[in-house]
Amino acid sequence: MKILIIHQHFFPEPSGTAKSAFEIARYFSQKGHSVKVITEFPNRNFQSVSNKKDVPKKYQLLNSIQVYRLNNRFKYSQNAIQRLLAYLWFTIMSCYYGFKLTFKQKNQLIITIQSIPSALPGAILNIILGHKHIFYCTDMMPDLGIVSGMLRNNFVINILRIFEIFTYHNSTMIFAVTQMMVNEIKTRTKNQNVFVLPDWLDDDHYLTNKDKYVDHLLEKYKLKDKKVLLYIGNIGFLQNIGIFVELA
């Protein structure tokens, strides 16, 4: 198959979705499929992604993956307007390049990852060109912006809600990282082809070997007969790391 992956973050960015996007692309490439990726120049610590002096080039062949990097004219800052403009620019430009790269192609599958700016082009290309579109939802948008306090304007939120529903409606299949997200998405769209894909992680490998790993860790760190607080997930701006201090 011919597979186009659209996501604004990609290797060598250190973010979680950049890593999973690269691993998904590499996986399909190793299976013999033709893989193209539309992304941006690396965006670290909310710095401008327009710096072409970064190591990655505008076009490069990476592990047989054709990577096309866009030059975003806006900065991903904590300022909501600037951030929305950066997302909008990526949406428009990835639509253009997506159309250019997949026009007249058969057996074309489009995979989009994470939020509205990456998934919206896939939905648009699904309508215009009829390509199958798989949306891998790792964060609910605009919910994340509302919870973080970056989105407060009701008009903007309502517009983003329209984009969100449009994306769900025009996805052949939707995958989300938790069952709770799957259940919530199903309440927002008539498209019920929504399934769990837990963060591109092989759960079975860890669950099958759980006892062996647990015994090894208990012995290595001398934790037997001690109370252990275990946290699995992100530690960042939205997570209340202070709760661990309180518990300790």
N, C-alpha and C positions, 0 to 999 in steps of 0.2 A: 504493500500500500504506500501511498504518498501521504505523509503526515506533516501537518503544520502545527507547531506549538507556539502559542502567543502568551507571553508573560513578561511584564516589565523588568523582572529580576531574573538573572541567569548567571551561571558560573563566569568569572570567579568571585561574584558577590558572596559574602559569608552568610546571608540570611537563609532561614530554613526553607522557604519556598524556592529560592534560587537553587539550592542544593537538590531539592526534590525534582524541580523542573529539569535540571541537568541529568539526574539519574533516570527519569522517565524517558527523556530523549535518547540517552545512551542505551537503555534497555531495548527500545524499539529499533534503534540502529543496529544493535548486535543481532537482532532477530531478522535482519535483512531488509527492513523497510527503509524507504527514502525519507529522511527527517530534515525539516527546515525549522528554524526557530526565529521568531521576531521578538526582539527584546530591546533594551536600552544600554547605553554605556553604564558601567557599574555606578551604583548610587549608595555611597556609604555615609552614615551619620548625617543624613539629610543634606549632603552637599550637592552642588549642581552636577547633573549628569552630562553636561554639555562639554566636558573637558576631553577633547579628542587625543590628548597626550597620554591618556591611560593606556596600559599595555594592550588590552583588547582592541582589535581593529573594527572598522565599520562592517567589513565582511571577513569571516574567517571560517576555515574548515576545522572543526574540533571533534576528534574521534569519529570522523565520517559524518558529523552533523554540520549542516550548513547554517551558520549563525549570522543573522542580519541585525546590526545594532543601530537604533535610531538616536538621533541627536535631539534631546528635549530642550526646548527654549526656556522652560520654566523650572524653578527650583522646587524640590520636595522639602518644604520647610514646615515648621509647626504652625505657620499661618494657614488657616483653612482655605482662603481664597487662592493663595499661591499653589497649594497642594492640589486643589480641584482643577486649576488651570493645567498643571502638569499632567494630571490624569486625563483630562480632556484632550490635550495635545497627543498623548500616547494613543488614545482611542482613535483619533482621526488618522494619524499617521500609520498605525498598524492596520487599519481598515484599508487604506490605500495600498500598502505593500502586500497585505494579505490577498487583496483582489488581483494585484499584479502577479504574484507568485503562483496563484492557484487557478487563474482564469483558464478555461477550456481543459482542465485536468479532470480525469476520471479517477475513481477509487481514492478520492481525496477525503481525508479525515482531519478535522480541526480540533485540537485539544487546547482549552484555555484553563489557566490556573489562577486561583484566588479571587480577586475582587472585580468590581464592575469595569474598571478601565481595561482589564485584560479580557474579560469574558464578553463584554458588549460587542467587540469586533467579530468574535466567533458567531454570535447570534445574528449579526447583520449579514455576514457572509453566508450563513445558513439560509437566510431568506433570499438573498440576491442570486447566489450561485447554486443553492441546493445542496451544499456540502454537509455531511453529517458533522454535528458539533457536540463534543463531550466537554462539559464544564466540571472541573474539579474544584469544588468550593472548600477552601481551607479557612476562610473568615466570612462571616455574614456581613454584607454591606447593604445599606449604610449603617447598620446596627453598631458596628465597631466604632465608627466616627461619633455616633451619638453617645455611646457609653464612655468613650474617652474624653468627651466634652469638646471635641473639635468642631462638631456640627450642632449648631443651636438654631439656625434659621429654618423655620418650618417650610418656607417656600423651596429652599434648596433640598431639604430632606424629602419633600413630596416628589420633586423632580427625580431624585435618585431612586426613590421607591418605584417610579414608573420604569426607569432603566433596569432595576432589579427584576421586576416582574416580566418585562420584555425579554430579558436574558433567560429566565427560567422557561418561559413559553417556547423559546426558539433554541432549545437545547435538545438534542436527540436523547442524551442521557445526562444525568447529574449525579456526581459523587460528592459526598461530604464526609468530613473526618470523624464525626460522631453521630450516633443514632438520634440524639436530641436535635442536632442540626437538620438531619433528614426529616424528622417529624415536623419541624417548624417550616421547612421549605414546602412540604406537601400541603400545608395550610394556606400557602400564598400563591399556589399555581394549580392549574388543572393538569399539568404535566406530572404524572405520578411515577415516571421512570427515574426515581431518586434512590440511591443506594449508599451504603457505608463503604468507604475506602479509608481505613485508619492511618492517615499520614504516611502512606507509602512505606509501611512497616510490616514485616512478617511476624505477626503476633504469635503464630503457631510455634515458631522457632523458640521464642522466649518462654511460652507457656509450657511447652514440652520439656524444656530443660530447667524449669523454674526451681525445683528442689535442689538441683546440683548447684545452681548459681547462688541460691540463698544460703546454703550450707557453707559455700566457699567464702562468701562475704562476711557471714557471721564469725567464721574462724579468723579470716584475715584481719578484720578490724576489731576483734574481741568484743563482739556485740551480744554474745549469748547472755540471757537473763537480764538484758538491758532493754529499756523502752526505746523504740526506734521510730522516728518521724520521717516518713518517706513522701517526697513530693515529686511528681512526674509532670512536666509541662514547661511552658515558657517562664522565664524570669525576666520581666521587662517593665516598660512604662505602665502597663495596665494591671500588672500583678502586684498585690499588696505584700511585698517581701517582709514588711514589719511584723506580720502575724507570726513569723517564725521566731523572731526575737522575743515576742510576747510569750510564745509557747515555751521557749527555752528558759 
